[in-house]
Amino acid sequence: MSDTRIMMVDDEENILRALRRTLAQDGYQVEDFARPEAALERARGVRFDLVLSDFRMPGMDGVAFLNAFKKLQPDAARIIVSGQTDLEGLQAAINEAEIYRFVEKPWEQYDLRTTVRQALAHRAVTIDNRRLADRVRHQQTQLDEQGRLLARLEKEFPGIGNVRRTADGAVLLDIDD
């Protein structure tokens, strides 16, 4: 069983059931919510890898929900699912909520499952890239510190950094001093 957690938010129960059936084929841990406020409350205590949200919901639309969700869990992938194409709203979802993709209702099961897998793979690569960049920054900090230490030692003991080596890399010691 997969440990990937997916949140689904839609005010229509039949859509939630259909999404659950589609995504259950891949063994994800799925939680669904008919109210965005309840979903946000759950997101305060449980980590999700991906969230699928309806675009048009009463009280809070998908863009507002995903913006609030992004503040709680910035690393989770975000997908909008909607039967209505509102270009201005879609643009806001892309620019503000940074959605990974827009999926039209009704969806093809294969397309939705593929989109979810791609979103999760993209999320994993993004997180890995951030981890590697943090590691490089940490290593660069260490190198900078070593460079400062070497410069200080060179100033205090001129020539300390000059090392003579043999062709195979062995250090030559000057025992005349």
C-alpha positions in Angstrom: 0.0 0.0 0.0 1.3 3.4 -0.9 2.1 6.0 1.8 1.2 8.8 -0.7 -1.6 10.9 0.8 -4.0 12.6 -1.5 -6.7 15.1 -0.5 -9.7 15.7 -2.6 -12.1 18.6 -2.2 -15.4 18.9 -4.1 -18.9 20.0 -3.0 -20.4 17.2 -5.1 -20.4 13.8 -3.3 -20.7 11.8 -6.6 -17.5 13.6 -7.9 -15.7 12.6 -4.7 -16.8 9.0 -5.1 -15.7 8.9 -8.7 -12.3 10.4 -7.9 -11.9 8.0 -5.0 -12.7 5.0 -7.3 -10.2 6.2 -9.9 -7.3 6.9 -7.5 -7.9 3.8 -5.4 -6.7 1.8 -8.4 -3.1 3.1 -7.6 -3.3 2.4 -3.9 -3.1 6.0 -2.6 -4.3 7.0 0.8 -7.2 9.3 -0.1 -9.2 11.6 2.0 -12.1 13.5 0.6 -13.9 16.7 1.8 -17.1 18.3 0.7 -16.2 21.6 2.4 -12.9 23.4 1.8 -12.8 24.7 5.4 -12.9 21.1 6.8 -10.1 20.2 4.3 -7.9 23.1 5.6 -8.5 22.1 9.2 -7.3 18.6 8.4 -4.3 20.0 6.5 -3.2 21.8 9.6 -2.5 18.4 11.2 -1.8 15.9 8.4 0.7 16.1 5.6 -0.6 15.5 2.1 1.5 14.9 -1.1 -1.2 16.1 -3.5 -4.5 17.9 -3.4 -7.2 17.9 -6.0 -9.8 20.7 -5.7 -12.9 21.6 -7.5 -12.8 25.1 -9.1 -16.3 26.2 -8.2 -17.5 25.6 -4.7 -19.9 27.5 -2.5 -18.2 29.7 0.2 -14.6 29.3 -1.0 -13.6 28.8 -4.6 -10.8 26.4 -5.6 -8.2 29.2 -6.1 -8.8 30.6 -2.6 -8.8 27.1 -1.1 -5.5 26.2 -2.9 -3.9 29.5 -1.9 -4.7 28.8 1.8 -3.6 25.2 1.4 -0.3 26.2 -0.2 0.5 28.4 2.9 0.0 25.3 5.1 1.7 22.8 2.9 3.8 24.5 0.2 5.4 21.2 -1.0 2.1 19.5 -1.9 1.2 19.3 -5.6 -2.0 21.1 -6.5 -4.5 20.2 -9.2 -7.7 21.9 -10.2 -10.6 19.8 -11.4 -13.5 21.6 -13.0 -16.3 21.3 -15.5 -16.2 25.1 -16.1 -13.4 26.8 -17.9 -13.0 30.3 -16.7 -9.9 31.6 -18.3 -9.4 34.4 -15.7 -9.9 32.0 -12.8 -7.7 29.5 -14.3 -5.0 32.1 -14.8 -5.3 33.0 -11.1 -5.0 29.3 -10.2 -1.8 29.0 -12.1 -0.3 32.3 -11.0 -1.4 32.4 -7.4 -2.0 28.9 -6.2 0.7 27.5 -8.5 -1.3 24.5 -9.6 0.4 21.7 -11.4 -2.4 21.1 -13.9 -6.0 21.7 -14.7 -8.2 18.6 -15.3 -11.5 19.0 -17.0 -14.7 17.2 -15.8 -15.6 14.7 -16.9 -12.1 13.2 -17.0 -10.7 10.1 -18.6 -9.6 7.7 -15.8 -6.3 7.0 -17.5 -5.6 10.8 -18.0 -6.4 11.6 -14.4 -4.3 8.8 -13.0 -1.4 9.8 -15.3 -1.7 13.4 -14.3 -1.6 12.5 -10.6 1.5 10.3 -11.1 3.2 13.1 -13.1 2.3 15.6 -10.4 3.7 13.4 -7.7 6.9 12.7 -9.7 7.3 16.5 -10.3 6.8 17.1 -6.6 9.5 14.5 -5.7 12.0 16.0 -8.1 11.3 19.5 -6.8 11.8 18.4 -3.2 15.0 16.5 -4.1 16.4 19.5 -6.0 15.7 21.7 -3.0 17.4 19.2 -0.7 20.4 19.0 -3.1 20.7 22.8 -3.4 20.6 23.1 0.4 23.4 20.5 0.6 25.5 22.4 -2.0 25.0 25.7 -0.1 26.0 24.0 3.2 29.1 22.5 1.5 30.0 25.9 0.0 29.7 27.5 3.4 32.1 24.9 4.7 34.6 25.5 1.8 34.4 29.3 2.4 35.2 28.7 6.1 38.1 26.5 5.3 39.4 29.1 2.8 39.2 31.8 5.4 41.1 29.5 7.9 43.7 28.7 5.3 44.2 32.4 4.5 44.5 33.2 8.2 47.1 30.4 8.7 49.0 31.5 5.6 49.2 35.0 7.0 50.3 33.8 10.4 52.7 31.1 9.0 53.8 32.2 5.5 54.3 29.3 3.2 52.3 26.8 5.3 50.1 26.1 2.3 53.0 25.3 0.0 53.2 21.5 -0.2 55.6 19.7 -2.4 54.5 16.4 -3.8 56.0 13.5 -5.7 54.6 12.4 -9.0 52.4 9.9 -7.3 51.0 12.5 -4.9 53.0 11.7 -1.8 54.0 14.7 0.3 57.7 15.6 0.4 58.9 16.6 3.8 61.8 19.1 4.1 63.6 17.7 7.2 66.4 20.3 7.0 64.3 22.8 9.0 
